[in-house]
Amino acid sequence: MAAFQYCLNSSTIKPTPILQKIQIAAEAGYAGIELWHDDIDLYLETGGKVEDVRKCLDDHGLAAPTTIFLKGWWDTDGEEYTRAIDEIKRRLAQSAIVGAPYAIAGPPLTMCDHELGGKRYAALLEVGREFGVKPAAEYLGFADDINSIEDSLEIMDGSGDPDATIVLDPFHCFRGGGPIESIDKLTPDRIAISHFNDSPADPPRETQHDKDRVMPGDGIVDLKLYCDKLREIGYAGWLSLELFHPGYWEQDALEVAKLGLEKMQAAAEA
């Protein structure tokens, strides 16, 4: 049976400074931590260096599976597109320094041109090669268009690039209404990472957003099916606890991280 690797998405303990987040993830027992570029930039504003972040990761024996996130690569044109790519390059340089093999590429939230998306994703993957980092295509359940595994797969296939990968997420499957069974259409090498979380019964599915996510096992998503499907295709990669719940942000960050790992393991290993 494929065993998962457990990771903390640093959004789960968002108010905590980045170096402390790394320390907490290690102390709580995670093997990795996903880092947000906004947190890295905030640290730089205080006089820190990206190399300090890498050293902190190394000192605590943590991997950084991804950095988050890349935007503007699909839904911009002309000078705006040029500026977006310049910013993406700046972020990918950070990804490379901290040792992240992937950077998460978010889709537009509105209706969009899928053919153009495939071409733009191909171009984005080429940019990533300059830094040795693979941009991974994310779907968002609350987006008007790219909100399911099938949608991301269409963009990945449209790129024609063998390095195209997806970011999975049970919350986004539930919120977007796409079937968990669509995991069957994937192979492990096409999955950059799987975020992990749950979705409550209330508010209604159609109105839920990031802040409504809850700990694994505290909601109504069929996480057993989700994990079974991952195992069936042979995925033994990262499950990363990604929450944006203000209630968790108000609590002790280490305790939240410890609880999250316990709940992830209970849900994934049931």
C-alpha positions, -999 to 999 in steps of 0.1 A, spaced: 0 0 0 14 34 -10 23 56 19 18 93 18 43 120 28 28 147 51 33 184 45 21 216 61 9 244 38 20 275 56 -14 291 50 -28 270 78 -8 290 104 -8 322 82 0 350 108 32 332 120 65 345 106 80 323 79 111 310 98 89 302 128 65 284 105 93 262 93 104 254 129 68 246 139 63 223 109 94 203 119 85 202 156 49 190 148 63 161 128 58 171 91 83 161 64 77 192 43 62 227 42 47 247 13 58 283 13 40 313 0 59 340 -19 41 367 0 56 353 32 91 352 16 87 388 4 76 399 39 107 384 53 128 401 27 113 435 37 127 430 72 162 426 58 162 388 55 174 368 25 158 339 6 190 320 14 181 323 51 148 305 43 166 277 26 191 274 55 162 272 79 146 244 59 179 225 58 185 230 95 151 215 103 153 187 77 123 199 58 115 197 21 97 225 3 76 206 -23 60 238 -37 59 275 -35 27 295 -40 17 310 -63 21 322 -100 -6 344 -115 -13 364 -147 3 338 -170 -30 331 -187 -54 360 -185 -32 389 -194 -19 404 -227 6 428 -240 26 448 -215 5 434 -186 15 399 -197 52 409 -199 50 423 -163 33 392 -151 60 370 -166 87 392 -151 71 387 -116 67 350 -122 105 348 -130 112 366 -98 91 341 -79 106 311 -97 140 324 -87 129 322 -51 115 287 -56 148 275 -70 167 289 -40 145 272 -14 147 240 -34 111 237 -44 107 214 -75 72 229 -82 55 263 -81 17 264 -81 1 282 -111 -34 295 -103 -60 297 -130 -82 328 -138 -113 330 -117 -135 340 -146 -145 322 -179 -115 318 -201 -102 305 -234 -91 269 -228 -70 267 -261 -52 298 -251 -47 283 -216 -29 253 -230 -6 274 -250 1 298 -222 7 269 -198 33 255 -223 50 289 -223 49 289 -185 66 255 -184 93 268 -207 99 298 -183 101 273 -154 129 254 -171 151 285 -169 150 280 -131 147 242 -128 112 246 -114 80 231 -128 48 253 -127 19 230 -117 -17 237 -129 -42 243 -102 -80 242 -104 -101 262 -80 -136 250 -70 -149 286 -67 -136 296 -101 -163 302 -128 -145 279 -153 -113 260 -142 -128 243 -112 -123 205 -116 -97 179 -123 -110 175 -159 -106 213 -165 -69 212 -154 -63 181 -174 -76 198 -205 -51 226 -200 -23 202 -192 -30 181 -224 -34 213 -244 1 223 -235 15 192 -252 43 192 -226 53 160 -207 62 181 -176 26 193 -172 13 185 -137 -18 191 -115 -24 202 -80 -51 181 -64 -74 193 -36 -105 176 -20 -120 209 -11 -118 221 -47 -133 188 -60 -162 193 -36 -167 230 -42 -164 227 -80 -187 197 -81 -162 175 -100 -161 138 -91 -133 125 -69 -132 95 -92 -116 117 -118 -83 109 -100 -85 76 -120 -75 97 -151 -42 106 -136 -8 89 -131 14 97 -102 40 115 -123 13 140 -134 5 151 -98 28 178 -83 11 176 -49 -22 170 -32 -35 195 -8 -56 180 20 -86 194 39 -123 190 43 -155 209 36 -184 216 60 -220 209 55 -228 245 61 -227 270 44 -240 255 12 -214 241 -12 -220 268 -39 -211 296 -15 -181 281 2 -147 298 -1 -112 292 13 -121 304 48 -147 277 51 -123 248 48 -120 226 79 -97 200 93 -97 165 76 -125 145 91 -144 175 104 -165 179 72 -185 159 47 -160 151 19 -154 114 13 -117 115 21 -115 78 23 -125 76 -13 -101 104 -22 -72 86 -6 -82 52 -19 -82 66 -54 -47 81 -49 -35 47 -37 -51 29 -66 -31 49 -91 1 44 -71 4 79 -57 28 80 -27 35 117 -28 26 147 -6 -6 153 13 -4 189 24 -27 204 50 -40 236 34 -65 256 55 -74 293 56 -97 293 86 -95 325 107 -104 304 138 -72 284 134 -51 315 129 -62 327 163 -50 296 180 -15 284 190 2 277 157 21 246 170 -11 231 184 -29 237 152 -1 221 132 0 190 155 -38 186 154 -37 189 116 -11 162 112 -31 139 135 -63 145 116 -46 140 82 -31 107 93 -64 95 107 -82 104 75 -56 91 51 -47 59 69 -82 48 78 
